[in-house]
Structure formats: C-alpha cells, structure tokens
Amino acid sequence: MKYFLVFAVIYTLLKKRNPFTFIKNVEFQWPLVILVSFGVQIALAFITIETREKFEFILVLTFIGITIGLLKNKSIAGVKWIVVGAILNLTALILHGGLMPVSEAALKSTGQDGDLTFETDSRHQLMQGSMDYWILGDWIPVIRYVLSPGDLIVGIGIVILIYKNSSTREA
C-alpha cells in the first residue's frame, strides 16, 4: 500500500493540490471502529512473530470491522473503491480459513523465495495447488510485493481518496 500512498501524493502534487489537506477535509464517521481494527491487526502481526500462532478468527473480525467502518463512510470520494477491495479481501480470507492465500510463483518472481512457510506472518498462507477462488488471493507481482485484486482496488481508492479530498494549492 505504501506505493499507492506515494503515487497518490505525487499525483496530487502534480495536479496542483495539497495532498496533506485531505486529512482536515475529510471527517470519518466511526473512526474508532477502523482504527481499533487496524490496531488489532498490527498487534496480531507482532504476536505471530513471537508465538508463531495465527488468530484467523480475530483477523477476519478485524476485516469485518474495517469494512463496516468504511461502509459508514461510503459517501466520501474514494471510499467506495476501498470498500469493494476490502470486501474482496475479506471474501478471500473467509474462503481460505481466515488467511490470505499467496502464490508461490508470484512470490518468487518478486525475489521473495526465502521462507515460504509464513510461520511469522499473521495473515498469509501459501496457495495450495487446487485452491478454489485462488483469484481472490495474492497472485499479482508488483516490485517486491504480491498483491490481490482487492489490494489493487483498495490502492485505487486510496489514490482517489487523497486526490479528490485535497484542496487546491494557492499559486
């Protein structure tokens, strides 16, 4: 997602807008639902690194929380795209036991051919050969990351969110 953020900032600047004003221009409803859900995801990542235990049910609940929080804000430019991407990712999680499937071939094409067990990763698992609905998983190689279709749609939404909600700069 960091590449989408960087692109959004650069694109917004090139269009003579101030990308940092979108924060003051947008007032999210239910921001705590979204922030707490992200906070729990961050905590899960650290817990999994230490314990190697995954909490699939809690991860799914956090995605539900994020999606509900975003749905409450769907009238904000860009958020509908983010909601669609979040729903695709949530669907992938639910269909694959609470973990996002990742393509081994796509990982290797990005140079990530080290530890493919995902023991210390709180949200991913290696795709199995005949997994249903694999298309919802992470299989699109982009630089050093592998993204899902949902990730790409969320990224487009982030660009729209920042650009459309940024004030024009004074000349």
N, C-alpha and C positions, 0 to 999 in steps of 0.2 A: 504494500500500500504506500510505502514511502515514495516510490517513483510516481505514483499518481498525485501525491501531495506536491512533490517538487514540480511536476508538469503543470498542475493547477496554478501554483504560484507564478511560474514563469509565463504561462499563457495569459493569466490575468494581468500581469505587469505589462506584457506586450500589447494588450488591449486597452492600455492606459487606465487601469483600475487599480485600486489598492487592495490586494488580497487579504490584508490583515484587518480590514474593516468588516469583513463578513461576520466576525465573532460578535461585534457590537450590533450588527444589523439583523441578526437572527436571534429570536427568542424561542428556544425549545420548550415545549411542554413536556412534563415528566422527565426532566433531565437526569434526575437521580436514578430512575429505572435503567437508563442507558449507562450511566457512569458506574453504578454498582455492578451491573452485569459485566462490563469491561474489566472492572477491578477484580471481580471473582475470576475471570479468565486469566488475568495476569498472575493472581495468586496460585491458580491451578498449575500454571506453567512452572513456577518455582517449586511447588510441592512435588510435581512429577520429576523434576530434575533431581531432587533429593531422594525421593522414595521409589521412583520408577513405577509408581502406581498411577493408573489413569482413572479419572472420575467422569466417565462418559455421560451418566445421567445428569450430573451437575453442569457439564459443558452444554448439553442440549438445553437445559433450563436457562442458562445464560443467553444462548442464542434466541430462545423464545422471548426473554426479557428485552433484549436489544430490538428484536423485530416488533414487539408490542410498543416499545418506546418510539421507534421510528414511525410506525403506523399512525401514532398520535400526532405526528408532525408532517404527514404526507403533503400538506399544502405548501410546504417550503420547497422552493426550487431545488431540484436535485435529489430530494429525499425519496421520491417515488422510485427512482433508479436504485438507490441504496436498498430500499425495501425489497425490490424484486431480487436483487443479488443476495440479500440476506436470506430470503425465503428459499432460493435455490440451494444455498449452502446449508441451511437448516434441514432441507429435504435430504440432501446428501448425507448429513450426519445421522438422521433418523433411519434412513435406508441401510446404513452401514454400521449399525450398532453403536452409534454415538461418536464415531471417529471418522475423519475425512480421509477417503482413500486417495493415495498418491501413486502416480505411475512411476515405476522404476526406470523405464526407458527415458521418460521426460526428466527425471532427476539426473540421470547420467548425462543427458545432453546439456545440462547446465553446469556440469563439472562436479556435481554432488554425488559421488559414487562411494563415499566412505561408509559410515554406519547406516545401513538401511533398515535397522530394526525399529527405529523410532522409540527406543526404550525411554528416552528422556524428553519426549515430545508429548505434550498433554492433549493434542487434538488430531494427530495424524496416524495413519497406518498404511502399510504397503498394499497396493491393489493386488487382489488375488486374480488369477488368470481369467476366471469366468464370472467375475462380479457383475451383478445386474446394476444397471443405472450408473456404470462407471463414468459416463459422460458428465455427470454432475460433480465428479471429483477433481482433484488437481492433476491435470494432464497437459497443460499448455505451458511450455517452457518460455520464460521471459528473463533474459540476462542470467541472474543467479537464483532465480525463484521458479517455482512451478505453481501456476495459478489454475483456478477452476473458472468455468464460465460465470459463476456467481461472483467471484472475485473481480473479474473484468467489469461486470455490470456495476458492482459497488464502486469501483475505481472511476468509471464514467460519471456516476452520481456524485462522487466527491469533487470531481472537476467542475461539474455543473453547479454544485452547492457553493463552492468557493467563488467561481466566476460570477454567477447570477446574483449573488448576495453581497458582492463587493461594491463599494462606492467608487464613482469615477474620480480620478485624481485631478487636482487643480493644475492648470497649465502654467 
